[in-house]
Amino acid sequence: MNKRPLLEIKNLVTQFKTEEEYIKAVNDISFTLHKGETIGIVGESGSGKSVTSLSIMQLIPNPPGKITDGQIIYHSKFGDTVDLVKIDKEEMRKYRGNEIAMIFQEPMTSLNPVMKCGEQVVEAILLHNKITKQQAKERVIALFNEVQLPTPERMFNSYPHQLSGGQKQRVMIAMAMSCNPNILIADEPTTALDVTVQKTILELMQKLQQQHNMGILFITHDLGVIGELADTVVVMYKGKIVEQGPVYEIFSNPKHPYTKSLLACRPPLDRRLKRLPVVSDFMKRGENGEIIELQTDVKTAINNVSITLKEREQQHAELYARDKILELKNIKTWFPSKKTIFGKVLDYTKAVDDVTFDVYEGETLGLVGESGCGKTTLGRTILKLVDAIDGQIFYKRQDVLRMKEKDFRELRKHLQIIFQDPYSSLNPRITVGEAIMEPMRVHSILKSNTERRDKVYDLLKKVGLEEKHYNRYPHEFSGGQRQRICIARALGLNPSFIICDESVSALDVSVQAQVLNLLNELKQEFKFTYIFISHDLSVVKFMSDRMVVMQKGKIEEMGDADMIYNNPQSEYTKKLISSIPLGTLENIKNSVDRKIRVEMAERIKG
């Protein structure tokens, strides 16, 4: 690449002080970002991706964190060159937001909840530009148009809670782009978004990059996104860069076992697997912490766990010969959206509108759709966590909706839910052992706390944790470990039916693979029935026997998961599937070729 460098990271070390030791979160890393280039930084939580971006922005909290070595050489759009490590906070304010902008992972926590969205972007513009407030407002309206927000004037005067996740992320992009930055750092900007919203956000970022010729550092654990967006890939593991190179080269011929494992952990869309490959299939740590490579390539790992069509047909013949465990008939869950001053309801939001389907014993039924389609409300209606206004729900032929509360309380222990955010599902003030034991105590499972404690120890082992974790608190665990704790808590009541509500959407691809494998192993061991709710079609396709596609409270399409993916009938389902970032070699090659053609055209034009 002949383009001039924008940012040069040289031997950067960022460390954090704990009570016992110093931890190098970023350990001697080097890479260069050029004008018009997108570098994708990938790796698990704790690999150092976000700490790298915060180091560039001088946002490392000190104490306990500190850059202890290395250089961050930035080439300004005004011609000067500066080492961002050596300048003070006052000088850094000239560059942060103005020339180097950042989009954070969670827009809701990045936006001020008591300020209108437009005013927040105006504030950012006035900080770096000598213009009037009216000129800044006009600039914001133009930016909101540029990021394709509907009715920009209304969005300007809306508060963050009045916008959807995708709209809030667009406001954050508008704020980041408000001063025409040289570099845009995007830290997991699409993790919690639906595939359709994610696709529009990624297309928008590419369009803005072409218009402004900026460099992008894109941090994510989704290799499908990286495959279609990045020019160069940087793979990080435990604070170090283990591999970097052009995107096609990394995807077609990964050298490091960790890179191979990340590529293999993604649920494939072209075949069905018994289990997903995980990091431990490709590498293990030696006694001194060194990486020992296991001689496995991605293709072999996937072939070893593939299911043939004949095996799947046989499994389904056995599955659908069983009894129905759950029957939904014309379920309606509506919420009042408009009332008179006297409280009379004038209009409803039809979250679930006339939904009918059955679930067979031992089946995994996938519920997919965009945010707001009604899938989570339907899951909570089944468990009577929200009330249906009409319809029938039969669980093992028992009429759930007309059951007395006392009888349903007894039934509730057989019906469990694993929520999307494990951290908010756990009480931060009680140990995880107590959190798992509490529902067992409420439902009088086993005779004494001693027996229950032994059961908790057993459950912790079942989900891949240890007995010593019993007395630790939720904040002491990673996201994947917290999700395992929530699974253990659900298992404590010996349920037969579990609803997984977006239970892996916020997890790294490698941790996600472990949790999905665990859910399937537990299903085989305990003969569970699952409803698996997600906006990620690749995950739902891997987990599910049948799939239900929802839109605006109604069922768009229902049937065998593989058949729906391979031959969707509904236009909405086709749109969802076409929005999945595939990250295949063919797609990456087409993307690379397209970028080369655009560059050549610009060079000829220039």
PyMOL commands that set and color helices and strands:
alter all, ss='L'
color gray80, all
select helices_A, chain A and resi 49-56+89-95+107-110+117-128+133-146+152-156+160-162+165-177+195-212+223-229+247-252+257-265+279-281+298-304+309-319+375-382+405-412+422-425+432-442+449-462+467-471+474-476+479-491+509-526+537-543+561-566+571-578+585-605
alter helices_A, ss='H'
color red, helices_A
select strands_A, chain A and resi 5-17+22-34+38-42+65-75+81-83+100-103+183-187+215-219+232-237+240-246+283-285+291-293+324-339+345-360+364-368+390-395+398-399+415-418+497-501+529-534+546-551+554-560
alter strands_A, ss='S'
color yellow, strands_A
deselect
rebuild
show_as cartoon
